[in-house]
Amino acid sequence: MDTTTYRGGVSYRVIGLIVASLLVLAGTAVPAIPTAAANEVATQPRVVGGQEADSAEFGFVASVLSTPRYRQSGAYQAQYCAASLTSPTTLVTAAHCLVDQQTGERLRPRDILIAFGSDLRSPGLRVIGVEDFAIHPGYRVKTAENDIAVLYLAQPVPDFPTIELAQGSDVATYDAPGTAAQVAGWGNSRARGNRFLPELQVGNVRVFPRASCGRGKKYDINGVVFRGFSKREADPRTMLCAAGANPAGAIIDACQGDSGGPLTAGVGDARRLIGVVSWGQQCASRLPGVYTRISAETNFLINAGVLAAQPPILAPDIEVLTPSATSVRVRLVAPQDGTRVDAFAVTATDEATGEVYTCSAAPRANRRSATCDIEGLPVGGSLRVEAISGNQAGSSPVSRPITVAR
């Protein structure tokens, strides 16, 4: 990530000097002109770069403000990141919005305010303090791995809409390559120069395949060919790439000031949060924007009180690594289905006698894989090896069996 930049955030030492970044989606150098009806998901917005958000459809999007700057100049000048309301008291945002990128020092809750309302200059904007926040313990400033955090409001806001997070059976649908998605925020509206608007903006993008978000493959949207990030630059396990292009070739992307804001898929009650604005190379370039992948952060979000645990949806993948005369080592990998995995259990059945042998293992922290050894097996014969994964809410389906001849 040597040449990439976060799309927001503050320096702890100069928090009072922040200049607001206020629109979201960059589309070449053509200024965005607000329109209505942002509830239709497509990659052909009516305005190049983005359009004004429907306040009913995107009422869950909140702006993150610098407290000192807000007291001095108001919300328009104090906004520097965005967040998504997931319950009346919790919001999901980017970790780098809460950490000084140079020193690694965390902000204090009192340095942050949350504003609800799509127009930062509206007298009706509601501003609420932050009681506390939780940053993913695996967040890394340099690589942007696990760039996610949860904010806890000082008082609830039950009259604002919330958004559900992609989890379980949602994931395969919403994370699929080519899925139509929308990104929202108040960041810079121009790829070159600056243009800031007080109204929340929304842009229509497409989810890139993992091969373009960690394996360097190109991806075409409306005839615009985007370059992919290499494995050294982006980790497709925890990151999701997205961008858009209209028929005229203008690129749609998040930009500085949009960090922490939502990437969503679906419309109406089916809308789900699938990503959090994290980083990119320039804005509206031939490289996609990079988002924290919500489905990869399930354990943190459950621990932070944002998600309830669901049983694993998909069976684990299994591989027999080193069979020997009296033992079998099994590698287990849980698919990214947006659920938590606390443990694996393996059974090996002797196909001649029906006798069953077992082992269990827990995945490493923030991982979805493990190995376990079944020992004390009789010499010779063949085994049928199967496995499940599970958590406190239940177990996954049984994996496909593997027959092992010894």
ABEGO torsion letter per residue (X at the ends): XAABBBAEEBBAAAAAABBBBABABBBEABBBBBBBGAABBBABBABBGEBBBBAAAAAABBBBBBAAAAAAAEAAAABABBBBBABAABBBBBAAAABBAAAGBBBBAAABBBBBEABAABAABBBBBBABBBBBAABBAAAGBGBBBBBBBABBBAABBBBBBBBEAAAAAAABBGBBBBBBEABBABABEBBBBABBBBBBBBBBBAAABGAGBBBBBGGBBBBBBBAAABBAAABBBBBBBBAAGBBBBBBBGABGBBBBBEBEAABBBABBBABBBEBGBABBBBBBBAAAAAAAAAAAGABBBBBBABBBBBBBABBBAABBBBBBBBBBAGBBBABBBBBBBBAAAGBBBBBBBBBBBGBABBBBBBBGBBBEEBBBBBBBBBBAAEBBBBBBBBBBBX
